[in-house]
Amino acid sequence: LKRVVHFTLIASAMPGGTGPAQAATEEVQKLVDSIRDEAQTKSQAAGRNGIFGRFEAKNFKTQVVAGTNYFVEVMVSDTEAIHVRLFQPLPHTGESASVAGVKVGMTPGAEIDFF
């Protein structure tokens, strides 16, 4: 008796790599809203002056680790975006999302890269 097994590749991302960019969802906006103050502080430390007039998630990529890294393009004005890397721990930890990094002065629509 001969057994044939077929495998189908479902995900296009490499293990540990980021998936493709997607339009932000309501869930991503809620995560981004939860880290706004921390992102503001870190963006000012990175050289951005002023406060956010707007804080709207536009696009994002994810990376599954021991939790999830979200790489999010966030509009902070009509003409400026920042990229935020936030980490959402696994639910059993009971920990909140946190900002792992920011890139300031980004052009809206710029490619979201790992950072």
Secondary structure as the mmCIF struct_conf table of DSSP 4:
data_model
#
loop_
_struct_conf.conf_type_id
_struct_conf.id
_struct_conf.beg_label_comp_id
_struct_conf.beg_label_asym_id
_struct_conf.beg_label_seq_id
_struct_conf.end_label_comp_id
_struct_conf.end_label_asym_id
_struct_conf.end_label_seq_id
BEND BEND1 ALA A 13 ALA A 13
HELX_LH_PP_P HELX_LH_PP_P1 MET A 14 MET A 14
TURN_TY1_P TURN_TY1_P1 PRO A 15 GLY A 16
BEND BEND2 GLY A 17 GLY A 17
STRN STRN1 GLN A 22 ALA A 23
HELX_RH_AL_P HELX_RH_AL_P1 GLU A 26 SER A 34
TURN_TY1_P TURN_TY1_P2 ILE A 35 ILE A 35
HELX_RH_AL_P HELX_RH_AL_P2 ARG A 36 ALA A 45
TURN_TY1_P TURN_TY1_P3 ALA A 46 GLY A 47
BEND BEND3 GLY A 50 GLY A 50
BEND BEND4 GLY A 53 GLY A 53
STRN STRN2 GLU A 56 VAL A 64
BEND BEND5 VAL A 65 ALA A 66
STRN STRN3 GLY A 67 MET A 75
BEND BEND6 VAL A 76 THR A 79
STRN STRN4 ALA A 81 PRO A 89
HELX_RH_3T_P HELX_RH_3T_P1 PRO A 91 THR A 93
HELX_LH_PP_P HELX_LH_PP_P2 GLU A 95 ALA A 97
STRN STRN5 SER A 98 MET A 106
HELX_LH_PP_P HELX_LH_PP_P3 THR A 107 THR A 107
TURN_TY1_P TURN_TY1_P4 PRO A 108 GLY A 109
#
